[in-house]
Structures are given as C-alpha cells and as structure tokens.
Amino acid sequence: MTTKLLMILAHPHTTAPSASLTVANRFKTAYQTSHPDDTVIVRDLYQDGVPPLNDTTFEAWRKQKYGQALTPAEQQLLAQHAAWLDEFLTADKVVFVNPMYNHFLPAELKQYLDLTAVARKTFKYTEHGPVGLLTNKKVLHIQATGGFYHATNGQHNQKEYGEPYLHDMMALYGVQDYQTIFVEGLDRFPEKRAATTAQAAKTAAKLATTF
C-alpha cells in the first residue's frame, strides 16, 4: 500500500517571500526524491477554504442524528467535512506549514483542527479520559516567526501559544512521532533572513530523507 504524505499549508499567498513556504518546498522536493513511490498531497487552506463549523453544520448534524432529511446545502457541507477528515485520517504522515500570527496559529489552521477533532475518528472517550486513535501517524510542524520563541542560542524567547496547541491536539489524536522546524528571528534580524531560511531549508531537506 502506497504511503501518503499530506502537507497542510496555512499561509496566505502574498507577493512577499515566505520563509515557511520556502522551507516546506525544500522539504517536499527532498521527500519526493528520497520517497519516489509515496503519494504527496498538498492541501492549501487559504486557497481551498476550510469547510466551516457554523449554524448550517450544527443543524445538519442535528438532523442527521435524528434521521431527518437534509437540504442540498447541508448534504454538500457534510460531504466536504467527511472528505477533508478522511484525507487527514488516511495520511500516514502530515506536515503543517504556517507563519505565526499574534502568538498563535492562523485562523484557517485552527479551523482545520476543529474539523479533524472528531470523537471516534481521531480520538475516543473512555472512563479514564480521551484516548488517541492515530498512534501510527507521523507529524512535522514547520513554523516561521519574526521573533524568537524556541531559540536555544541565548536569545530571549517570547511566549507563543500556537505550537503548544498544535502539539497538544496531535497528542490528543494519539500522535507520538511529532517533530518541529522553527524559522525564527526573521524580523528581529532581517539582515540574516536569507541565511536563517536557508539553514532551516537545509534541516528540512535532511529530515525529509528519513521522515
């Protein structure tokens, strides 16, 4: 059975160079070279638009629970939810790519996590608490930031909430193999932006061969 890698891009398409996308593209190229038989799927959250959790969604779930007829719009929305969830569930490996916004993840990525947090699919409830169901899935998180949040070189690290949240959600899903690549200090030291991005891309390319 073919191994499937799913890349989740949570980055707007801008004219400015993107460090996170540069690193992600380097990872993808190296991965495809070292894993030629694997399938690589790119899900662009900004371009594709994450199926929403809104009044229509909750009403459709209520009707579905009680066996009531769904409107065409409700059927379409639930079909989108199911397709996106299945894509995530069937991926053997997942790479999340994003810039940090206001000390957190982009809203589109938070919305994607809401879509995948489904009891009896990604985790289950037991008398001892929730238990993750995706224990064999590998996850990599690539994140770019203007300041320092995870540096080990003596820089003063600021507080951020996005990476811990994503890590905790993957732990809820049962993911045990979780790795990170941080591209940091891009605005703090703009003169080092190219070198910092290049070093992170080199790290990504090396990791791709064994991921």
N, C-alpha and C positions, 0 to 999 in steps of 0.2 A: 504494500500500500504506500502511495506517494506521501512523503512528509510535506506538510503545508505550513508555510510561514506567513503570518498576517501582519502587515505593517499598518498601524493606525496613525495617520498624520493629523495632528490637531494644530495646524498652523495656517493662518490666512495667507493668501497669495498676494504678496506685495512686490513692489519694484526693488526694494532694498534687499541686499544679500541676506540669506538666512543661515545662521550657523547651525541650527538644529537640523535643517533640511540638508545642508551640505554634509554633515556627519552621517545622517541617515542614508543619503545616496551613496556615500562611500561604503557604508556597511552593506547596503543592498547589492552593489556591484561585486564586492568581495564574497558575499554569501553565495550569489549565483554562480560565481566562478568555482568556488570550493564545494558547492552542493548542486551540481548541474541537473540532477534528477528531481530536485524538490520543486514544489509549486510555490511561487511568491505572489501574494495578493496584496494590493495597496488599497486601503480604504481611507479616502480623503474626507474627513468630517466636515470641513468647510465647504468643499465642492459638492459633496453628495447630500449634505443635510441630514443630521441625525433624526430618525423618527421621534416625534415628541411624546412626552408624557403630559397630556393635557386633559381637558374635560371630555373630549371625544374618546381618548384612550380609556379613561376610567369608566365611562358609560358603556363602552364596548366590552370591557372586562366584566362589568356587572351583568350585562345581557348574556354574555357567554356563560357565565356561572349559572344562570337560571334558565338556560336553554331558550332564550328569546331571540327573535330574528334580528340580524344586524343590517344596518344600512350599507349601501355600497361603499361609502366613505369609511365606515367603521371596519368593514371587511378588508379594505385596502390598507388601512393603518395597521391592523393586527398582522396582516401578511408581511408588511415591512418589518415590524418588530420581530416576527418569527424568523425571517430571512437573515436579518442582522445578527440575531442571537445565535442562530445555527452556524453562521460564518465564524463567530468567535469560539463557539464550543468545539467545532471540528478542526480548528487550527492547533497544530502541535506546538507551535512557537508564536509568540506575539511580541512585536516591538512597538512601543508607544513613543511618539516623537512630538515634542511640544516646546514652545517657549514658556517661561513663567510669567503669568500676569498677576500683578498685585499680590504677590506672595502665594499664589495658588495656581491651579491648572486653568487653562482656557475653559470657558463655559461649555463649549462643544464637547470637550473630553469628559467633563463632569456629567453631562447629559448622556454620553455613551456609557459611562459606568452605571448610571441609573438604569439604562436599557438592559445591561447584562447582569445586573444584580437580581436574579430571579430564583426564588426558592424552588428546590427540587431540580434545578438545572445547573446552576453554578455552585450552590451550597444547599444544605438541608438543615432543618431544625431537629434537634434531639433533646432528650431530657437533661443532657449535660451542656447544652448550648449549640450554636451553629457549627456545622462540620463542612469543610470544603470538599467539593467533588472533582476538582480539576488538578489532582495531585501530580499528574504527569506532564502538565503544561509548563513550558519554559517562557520566561518573560524578561525583556530588556526594556529599560526606560532611558531614553535619550532626551536630555533637557538642557536648554540654553538659557542663561541668565545674564543680566547686566552687572550684577554684583556678585558677592561671594556668599555661598550658603552651605557648602560642603567641603570647602578647601581644607587642606591639611598642611599648607605651606606657611602657616603663621598669620594668614590674613584673618581679620575679624569677620566671623560668619554672622550674617543676618538670619532672622527667623523666617522660615518658609513652611507652608502647610500642604502644598500640592504633592510633593514626593512622598512624605509620610502617609498621606491619604491614599495615594495610588498603591503604595506598598501594603497598607493595611487591607485595602479592598482585595488585592491579589491573595493575601494571606487568608482572608475570609473565603475566597474561592478554593483554597487548598494549595495554591502555588507555592512550591518550596524552592524552585530554582529561579531566583529573581536577581537580576544584575542591573547596574546603572552606569551610564556615561554622562558626566556633567561637563558642560562647556560654560565656564563661569568667568566673571570679571570683564565681560566684553565692553561694557560701558565705563567701568572703573578705570580700565587701561585700554582705551581704544587703539593706541599705537601697537598693542600686542594682539589685537583681534585676529588678524590673519594667522599669526603663529599659534595662538591658542586653539583656533578652529582646526588648523592643520594637525596639531598634536592629537586632538580629540578624534579626528578622522582617521589618523593612523591607529589609534587604540581601537576604534570601531572595526577597521579592516582586519586587524589581528584577531579580535574577538569573533568576527564573522566566520572564521575558518573552523572554529570548534563549537559554535553555538548550535 
